[in-house]
Amino acid sequence: MIENILSDVPRPGTPKFFGVEQVVQIVALACEDPKKSQRPVSHWTPTELAQEAKKRGIVEKISPRSVGRFLKGSYSTTPSSSILVKR
C-alpha cells in the first residue's frame, strides 16, 4: 500500500524529446562560425541551426523554436538566463 502511495504517477505534458547530449551539440554548433558549414550568413539564426543540426545528424527533426529555447537556456532546470551571453 505504501509503495502505491509513494510511486511516481504519470504527469501531464509531453516527455523531453531531445537528450542532453543533443542540446550540448546544438549549443556547440551555435558557437561555430557559420562559414565553416558553408552557410552564407554571418550569424546563426535558429532556422539555420535547426537545418544544420539535421544535416549533421545531431537530430532527426527539430524546429527553430526548439533551437531558440536551447540557446535561451529554458531547456535546463538551471535559473533562466541566456547561455550565450558574454559575462
N, C-alpha and C positions, 0 to 999 in steps of 0.2 A: 504494500500500500504506500509506504513512504517513497519507494523508488518511483512509483507512478506520479506522485505529487511533485517530486523534485526533478523528474525528467524534463528535458527541454522539449517544448512544443513548437511546431512549425510557426514561423512568423510570416506576416503578410509581406508582400513585395517580392521582386524577383531576386534570385541569388546573383552574386557578383559574377559577371561573365568573363572578366579579364583577371588573369593571375598577376601577382606582384611582379614577377619577372617580366611579363609583357609590358606592364606600366613602366618599369625601370628602363626597358629597352626603348620605349617610345620617348620618354623624357631624355634619354641619352641621344636619341636621334634628333631631338629638338635642339640639342647643344651643338650639333654638327653644322658646318657651312652647307647650305642647300646646293651650292655649286658642285660639291663633292658627289652629289647624287644626280648631277646633270639637270638640276631644276633651274629654270630661268627666272628665279626670284632672289632677292637679296635677303629676305627674312622668311622664315617658315610661317605658314598660316595653318590653322587646324585642318583645313581641307588638304593642303599639300602633305602634311604629316600623316594624315589618315591614308592617303593614296600610297605614300612611300612605305608605311608600315605594312600595308597589304602586299605591296610589290616585293618587299624583303622577306615576307613570310612570317613576320612577327605575330600577326593576327590574320584570321581568315576574313573577317569583316569588322569594320569599326566606323562609327560616324564621326564627323568633325566635332560634333558637340561633346562626345566622349573624350576625344583628344583634348579639347579645351578644358574639360573638368580635371583631367590628369595634370595639366600644366598649372591650373589654379590651385592644385593641392586638395581638392574636395573629395578625392577618391580615398584618401587615407583617413585614419582616425586621429591624426595629429591636429593641433589647432590650425584653423584655416588661415593660410597665407600663401601667396604665390611662391612656388618653389624655384621660379626663375628670377626672382627679384634680387638684384645686387644689394648686398648689405654692407 
